[in-house]
Amino acid sequence: MSKPIFRKISVTLLSFVGLSLLWFLIQALGTESIVLAMRKFKLWQIIIISVFPIFTYSLAALRWQIILRGLGLRFKFSQVLQKTFTGAAVSTLAPSFDISGQTTKALAIRGGGVQVSLAFASVAIDSLARSVANFSFTFLL
């Protein structure tokens, strides 16, 4: 089996598992309880909750773009942002924590002619930077 076909099958299966888990959660809670919980929010809170991920993923894309430039790779911010959102979407659907999303990001830039080692090095450095920040602030706050 070729790698592109294996990759597509893997992403499809992981997405199916993720969507199945989400469906199971919605069925277990019941749509009524979800709607009831959502009614407790004011409109401005829903707007902030909806917009906040755009802000945080934009910052994540900027961080990754800085890393890519440090490795000598030039991508437009819009390209990096799109790949960041794609990775986040895969991470949301595939129950593999952040591994599937980071792999998706690396494969996405690899498609732009980037060497495999640099593509995966960029997401490894990005993950390391995020982990150091998370642990540092955990102990500082």
PLY file of the C-alpha trace (Angstrom):
ply
format ascii 1.0
element vertex 141
property float x
property float y
property float z
element edge 140
property int vertex1
property int vertex2
end_header
0.00 0.00 0.00
1.42 3.40 -0.98
2.07 6.05 1.66
-0.50 8.58 0.33
-3.25 5.95 0.34
-2.24 4.74 3.81
-2.22 8.35 5.04
-5.70 9.01 3.63
-7.06 5.81 5.15
-5.47 6.66 8.52
-6.89 10.20 8.58
-10.30 8.92 7.49
-10.36 6.22 10.20
-9.14 8.58 12.92
-11.70 11.19 11.85
-14.42 8.55 11.91
-13.41 7.52 15.44
-13.33 11.14 16.59
-16.70 11.96 15.08
-18.14 8.74 16.52
-16.93 9.70 19.99
-18.46 13.16 19.59
-21.75 11.61 18.42
-21.68 9.21 21.39
-21.10 12.12 23.79
-23.98 14.11 22.30
-26.24 11.04 22.51
-25.20 10.34 26.10
-25.82 13.94 27.20
-28.83 14.53 25.05
-29.21 17.50 22.79
-31.65 19.07 25.23
-29.01 19.34 27.96
-26.52 20.83 25.53
-29.04 23.43 24.34
-30.01 24.15 27.96
-26.36 24.71 28.87
-25.84 26.98 25.87
-28.86 29.10 26.83
-27.04 30.11 30.02
-24.57 32.15 27.95
-25.18 35.70 26.85
-24.69 36.52 23.17
-21.47 38.48 23.81
-20.02 35.48 25.67
-20.80 33.17 22.75
-19.13 35.65 20.38
-15.99 35.80 22.55
-15.91 32.01 22.91
-16.23 31.68 19.13
-13.63 34.32 18.24
-11.03 33.38 20.86
-9.78 30.26 19.00
-9.14 32.39 15.91
-6.91 34.64 18.03
-5.05 31.78 19.72
-4.51 29.82 16.50
-3.26 33.01 14.83
-0.66 33.36 17.58
0.25 29.68 17.18
0.64 30.22 13.43
2.86 33.25 14.05
5.05 31.19 16.41
5.34 28.42 13.83
6.11 30.92 11.06
8.99 32.30 13.16
10.29 28.74 13.62
9.95 28.01 9.90
11.87 31.18 9.03
14.55 30.21 11.51
14.91 26.97 9.57
15.21 28.92 6.32
11.67 28.15 5.11
9.54 31.00 3.80
5.77 30.74 3.86
3.16 33.49 3.79
1.35 33.96 7.07
-1.94 33.00 5.38
-0.40 29.67 4.32
0.92 28.96 7.82
-2.42 29.96 9.35
-4.31 27.65 6.99
-2.00 24.74 7.85
-2.35 25.53 11.56
-6.15 25.45 11.33
-5.99 22.22 9.32
-3.80 20.63 11.99
-6.15 21.86 14.72
-9.16 20.43 12.88
-7.48 17.03 12.56
-6.48 17.13 16.24
-10.08 17.86 17.16
-11.45 14.99 15.10
-8.73 12.39 15.65
-8.46 11.09 19.22
-4.67 11.25 19.38
-4.12 14.40 21.42
-2.00 16.77 19.34
0.08 14.18 17.47
-2.26 13.88 14.50
-2.52 17.65 14.10
1.24 18.17 14.26
1.78 15.37 11.76
-0.81 16.97 9.47
1.01 20.32 9.68
4.34 18.70 8.84
2.86 16.82 5.91
1.15 19.99 4.67
4.39 21.96 4.42
6.21 18.93 3.09
3.82 19.09 0.16
5.34 22.49 -0.62
8.68 20.90 -1.45
10.11 21.00 2.08
12.39 18.17 3.18
10.75 15.66 5.51
13.37 16.25 8.22
12.80 20.03 8.22
9.02 19.67 8.14
8.97 17.42 11.19
11.74 19.40 12.91
9.59 22.53 12.65
6.60 20.93 14.39
8.86 19.27 16.97
10.42 22.64 17.84
6.94 24.20 17.93
5.70 21.48 20.30
8.80 21.83 22.47
8.39 25.61 22.70
4.73 25.22 23.65
5.55 22.53 26.23
8.29 24.62 27.85
5.90 27.58 28.08
3.11 25.40 29.52
5.32 23.84 32.17
7.01 27.13 33.03
3.74 28.94 33.58
2.31 25.98 35.48
5.04 26.32 38.07
5.20 30.14 38.04
1.52 30.82 38.51
0 1
1 2
2 3
3 4
4 5
5 6
6 7
7 8
8 9
9 10
10 11
11 12
12 13
13 14
14 15
15 16
16 17
17 18
18 19
19 20
20 21
21 22
22 23
23 24
24 25
25 26
26 27
27 28
28 29
29 30
30 31
31 32
32 33
33 34
34 35
35 36
36 37
37 38
38 39
39 40
40 41
41 42
42 43
43 44
44 45
45 46
46 47
47 48
48 49
49 50
50 51
51 52
52 53
53 54
54 55
55 56
56 57
57 58
58 59
59 60
60 61
61 62
62 63
63 64
64 65
65 66
66 67
67 68
68 69
69 70
70 71
71 72
72 73
73 74
74 75
75 76
76 77
77 78
78 79
79 80
80 81
81 82
82 83
83 84
84 85
85 86
86 87
87 88
88 89
89 90
90 91
91 92
92 93
93 94
94 95
95 96
96 97
97 98
98 99
99 100
100 101
101 102
102 103
103 104
104 105
105 106
106 107
107 108
108 109
109 110
110 111
111 112
112 113
113 114
114 115
115 116
116 117
117 118
118 119
119 120
120 121
121 122
122 123
123 124
124 125
125 126
126 127
127 128
128 129
129 130
130 131
131 132
132 133
133 134
134 135
135 136
136 137
137 138
138 139
139 140
